[in-house]
């Protein structure tokens, strides 16, 4: 996510011919000497029979991937006297070389260029396939040669033209082409809860029998989420660039991510990991939605791994080789049945024993449940619901959500947060003040429900969102009452 400046130093002296690469290179970097040697030869520059040492500084940071091919090749050419050294000073260079000297695309160009420009390197040389992605960074002067030969001629004076991108393709997603809430019959309470969740960025848990529409409604969540701010869009695009998942390298990602991993997902696939840590599903859902269907079916250690990312908005992955922190500020939308057979509380259909029900629900720990802002029940749909008239569409819900989100953006423009769910500490006291009636109601609820401190703050943040949806600057007792209803369902199942 944040680039580190690596300087490629090359020394050429007499001695046993060969190329040595030092500075904690991985296998892909060590193998670059063969790609570089062959690419230079096929580009008309034969390496002399001398001993060449390539140092990747600073030496205490592990280097990985083929992005160092191009700067190593240019460093060797400077050592050979074929290129002027001053011409390469302060220039950001990255790219993989094929054996015939052509430049191949690499992953993670956007955060690399973003950090390079912030560090003062305005000229950026990247492969042609990465040029549009690099040009998304304001202030970057991108040069995208097709092959090493063109770049050699560029530094000899036959300058290549800078890449001229079309105007930045960034627009607020309008939700078109997504599943629509007008298809959903009944479940008005769940729709209201999802609207609150989308407006304030609150985590939500849907509980109900099979066929009640939990998954159907959750998959329509992207259609009611507001658009991303530019900074949010840039962060999401950076993550997908690092993961190599950008499908259209010519634009920023402007749709909020929606990730729905299967319940067999592993711990490292969810939070990130690997020998060189890569973003997991929680980071790929940054500024978007992480949907976990059939929540109790996930492994216990996988679910418990969500606790810290949900609280902090970032996840730190430590390995022997490195420690990396990725952002993961997401909205958790989870769904589950109330028991193994799915029909607990739905008439006389349930065939589970009380012990089986308790054992099933206990797969969701108290600390994890306490971090979920909204608990809502999706009951069985009645026959009359299918004969109702026109239902509220995603576009109509989205309009209400975006109004509330705009109120929050203006309110928190100096706080470095975007929504009510991100409020913490003193910000809750500052922006969630209550009148005497609301304080009295909340005190009675706090004592009656035996709330935790986190639960108390969750209710305040939910009430703030409900007030924003109503267009009210102040929180009143009705907002507190609805917020309490959003937190009360766990008392029905988790006794």
N, C-alpha and C positions, 0 to 999 in steps of 0.2 A: 504493500500500500504506500509506503514511503521509501523512495529510492535512496541509495547510498552511493556517493561518488567514488568510483573505482578508476584509478589512473593506471594505464598500461605502459610500463617502462620496458624498453628493449635495448640490450647491449650486445654488440657483435665484436668478437675478438678472434685471433688466431688460435688454433688448437684442434682437438678432435671434433669433426663436424657433427652437428646435431642441434636440436632445439629442446631446451629445458624450460618448463613452465612452473613457476613457484608462486606462492601466495595463497595456499589452501585451495587449489582447484579440485573440482570433482572429476569423475571419469569423462564426462562430456567435454570439459574444458581441456583436460589432458589430451584427448583425442583430436583437439582442434589443430594441433601442429601438423598432422597429416593432411587435413583438409586445407589448411593455409598453404602448406608447401605446394600441393598439387594445384590449387587455385591460382597461386602466383605464377607458377610455371606456365599454365594454360592461358594466363593473361599477359604473357610476354616478359615476365620478370623472374629470372632464374636466381634462386638463392645461392650465394657463393658458398664454397666449402669452408665454412667457419663455424665456430661455436657461438650459438645464439642463446641468450638467457632472457626470458620474458618474466617480468615481475608484475603481479597484480596487487597494487597497493590500495588500502592498507592490508597487510598480510594476515591480520588476525580475524578477518571476516571470510567465511567460506564462500567460494564462487561456484556457481552452478550454471549449466545450460550452455547452448552454442552461441549466445549473443556476443561473446568475446572474439569470435572468429575475425570479424572485420577490423576492429581496432588493433588486434595483434598483427594482422597482415599489413596495415598501414604503418604500424610501428617498425616492422622489419624493413619496409620500403624507405622509411626515414633513415634508419641505420645504414642502409645501403647507399644513401645519398641520392636516391631517385626522387624523393619528395622533400620540400622545404619544411623543416620542423615548425617554424612560426605559424604556418598556415593551419596547423592542427591544434594550436593552443586554444583552450577554452571551447572546443567543439565536442558536442556529444555524439558518440558513434556507437552503434549497436547493430548487429546483423549476423546471420549464419551464412556461411559460404558453401556453395556446392563445388564439386571438383572442377567444373568448367569456369568457375569464377562468378556465377550468377548469385544474386542475393536472395535468400529465402526468409520468409517471415518468422518472427519470434513472438513469444507470449509476454505480456506485461509491459508493452510499449507505453501505454498511457501513463501509468504511475512513474515510469522511468523518465519520460519527457517532462512530465509535470514537475518532478523534483529537479531535473537538470535546468529547466528554465528558471525555477525559483532560486537556483544556485548561481545564476548568471550566464548559463550557456544558452544563448538564443539560437545558434545554428545547430540543427539536429539532423544527423545523417542516419536514415533507417531504410530497410527494404521497401520496395514499392507497395507491397500488400499492406504494410503498416503505416503508410504515409497519411492516409485519411484519419486514422486513429490518432496519430501524433499531432496532426493539425488541429485537433479539438482543443489543445492547450493554447490559451491566449498568449501571444508573444513568441511562439515557436516559429522559426524560419526553417522549414523542412526541405531537405534535399533527399531525393529518392532515386539513386542510380539503379539501373537495371543489373549492372554487373561491376566487378572490380575494375575492369579496364576503363569504363566510363569515369569512375571515381579518380583513377590515376590521372587521367587527362584533365579532370576538373581541377585538381590541385597543381597541375602544371600550367594552368592558365586558361584552358578551354572550359570555361565555367558552365556548369549545368544550371538550368533555370530552377528557381525555387518552386516547390509544389504549390499550386494555387487551388485550394479547395473551393467548392461551392459554398454558399452561405450555410452556417451551422444548422444542421437538421436537428432542431430541438423544439418540441411542442408538447403542451400538456396533453396527456393521454385522455381521449374522450370516452373510453370504455367501449367503443364500437367493436363488434366482432366477439365480444365476451358474452358469457351466459347471463341471462336477464332474470331479475327477480319477479317479473310479471308472470313467469311460469310457475311460481310457487303459490299454492293454495293454502289458505289458513295460516297458522303459525305467526300471527301478528306480533305476539310477545317476543318471539325469536328474532323477527325482522327488526323490531325496535332495538333489541339488545345488540344486534350486528351493526345497526346504524350508530349506536353509541360507541361501540368498539372501533369502527372505522373513523369516526369523527375525532376521537381522542387518543387513538393508538393503544387501546386497552386490550389485554389478553382476555380470551373468552373460552368457556367450556360449554359444549352442548351435550345434554344428557337426555336420552329418550330411547324408546323401543325401535326395533328394526323397521324401516320403511316410513319413518316419520318425517324424513326429509333433511336430516342433519347434514349429510354429505352434500346433498343437492344445494342447500343454502350456503354452506361453507365455500363451495366452488364458485359461487356467484359473488363472493366478497371482492375480487379484483374490480368488478364492474361498478362498485360504489366508493372505492377509495379515491381520494383526490389525487391530483398530479404531483409529481416530485418537484421540489425547488431545484434550482440549477446545481447548488452545492451537493444536494442529496443525489441527484442524477449522476454527477461526476464521481461520487464515492461508489455508487453501485457499479458504474462502468469500470472503475478501477479494479474492483473485486473480480468481476467477470473477465477482465483482461488478464489478471494474475492467474486465474483458473483456466484460461484458454477457452472460455465459453462464449465469447462475443461472436454472434452470428453475422451481424451487419457491422463491419468495422468502420463504416462511414458515418456513424451517428452515435450520440449518447443514448443510453438506455433510458427511455422516458416513461415506460410502464413500470409500476411497482412490481417487484418480483413476487411470484407465487410458487412456493416450493411445497411439494407433497410427497415426502419420502415414505416408502413402505415400512411396515412395522418390523421387518426383519433387519432394518438398518443397523450397522455397527456403531459403537461409541465414537470411533475416529471419523467415520463418514458423516456423523451428525455434527460434531463440534470442530472437526478438522484434524488433520494429522498426516502421518507419513514420515519417511526418513527426513525429507525436507518438507515441513508442514505446509499443507495446502488448505484453502478455505473449505470448511464443511458446509452442511446444509443451513446451519444457523447464520453463517456469514453470507451465503448466497441469497438468503431471505432478507438481508439488510435493507431497511426502509420499505419492507414489504410484508408479506404474510408467510408464516410457516404453519402449514396445516398438517396436523397429526390425527389421522383417522384411526378409530379403534384404539384409543390411547392406552388402555390396560394391556394390550397385546405387545406393546413395546417392552424390551428388556428393562428391568428395574434400574440397572446402572446407566442405561442410555437416558432414561427419563430424569434421573437425578443429576445427570450432567447438564441439564438445562437450567438448573437453579441459579448458578452464578451468571451465565450469559443473560438470563431474563432480568436479573437485578442490575447488572453493571452496563449492559449494552455493548460489551466487547468480550472476547474470549482470548486467553493467552495459552498458547500451545508450546510446551517445553520439550525439547528433544536434546540428545547429546550434542548434535551439530549446531543447533540454534534455538532461540526462543523468539516466537513471533506472536504479535497481537493483531487480531483482525476485528473490525467492528461487527456487531451483530444486533443492531437495534431493530427488532422485528415485532410484529403482532402475532402472538400465538393463538391460533384457532384450533381447538381440539374437540373431538367428538367421541362419545362412548355410549355403550349400552349400560343400563343400571345393574345388570347381573349377567352371569354366563349365558343363560338362555335368551336374555334380552327383554323379558316382559315383566320384570319386577315393577309392581305398582300399576300395571295395566290390566285391571280386572283380575280374573282367576287364571290367566294364561301361564303365569310363572310356575315352573316346576322345580325351582332351586330351593335348597334348604337355607335357613338363615345363616348358617356357617359358610355355605358356598358364596352367598351374596357378600357377606362381610369380607371373606378372603379375596374375592374379586375386586371389591372397592378398595381394599387395603393396598392394592398394587400402585395406587396413586397416593403418595405420601402426603402428610399434612403440610410440610414445608413447601412442596411443589404446589399443592392446592391453594395455599395462602398467597402464592405469587400470581395466581390467575384472578384478574379483577372481577370478571363477570361469570356467574354460573347460571345457566338458563335451561329450562326443561322444554324439550320438544315433544309434546304429547301426540298421541295418535290423531291423524286427520279425520274429521267427521265427514260423512257423506254430503252434508249440506255445504261444506267448504268448496266442493267441486262445482257447485252451481252458482257460486258468487260471481258478481260481475267483474269488470276490469280490475286487475290488481295493480298496486303501485309498482312502477317500473324502476329499473336500476338507475336510469337517468334522473328520475324524480328524487329518488333517495340520495343520489350523488349530489344533486344541487344543494340539498340541506347540509350534507356532510361538508361540502366545499366551503359553504358560508361559515360553518363552525371552525373549519381549519384556517380560514383566512383571519378570523378573529384571533386565533391562537398565534398565528405567525406575527401579526402586528403586536400582540401583547408581549411575546417573548423575543422580539427582534434583537434585544440587547443581552439576552440570557444564554445564547448558544444552544437553545433547545427549540423543538418544532411543535410539540404537542403536550397535552396535559399529562399524559402517562409518564413523561420524562421529568416531571416536577419532583424535587427532592428537598429535604431539609428546610432551610429558611424560605425557599421559593413557595412551598406549600402555605406557610403562614402568610406570605406576602400576597398571594393571588387567590387563596381560598378562605377568605375571611367570612365569618358567619354572623348573622344577627342573633339576638337573644333567643328567639323561638327555635331557630335551627340548632343552636348550641344545646338547648334543653332536650330537643328530640334526639340529637346525636348522643347525648349523655345517657339517656334511657336505653338506647339501642346498644351502646358500648357495654353497659352493665348486663343487660339481658342476654346478649349474644356472646358475652365473654370474648370480645375481639382482641386480637393482638395489636401491637402498635402499627404493624404493617397494614392490617385490615382496616384500622382507623384511617390511615392515610389514603388507602385505596378508595374508601367511601368518599373522602373529601375530593379526590381527583375525579372520580366518577361524577359527583355532583357538579363539579366545575364544568365538565363536558356537557352534561345535561342542560345546565344553564346556558352554555354557549349555543347549543342546538335550539333552545327557546329564544335566543337573542337577548338574554338577560345579563346585565353586567354583574349583578349580585346573586349570590346563592341564597335561595329561600328554603323553607321547610319542605315544600313539595319536591324539590330537587334532591334533598337529603333522603326523603322517603323512597323515591324511585331508586336512588343509588343503593339503599339498604336492600331493597327487593332484589337487586342484581347480585347481591352477595349472600343471600339467605338460603339458596338451594342446597348448599353443602350440609346444612343442618338437617335436611330431610333424609339424605342417604348416608352421610358419614356422622353417625350419632355418637 
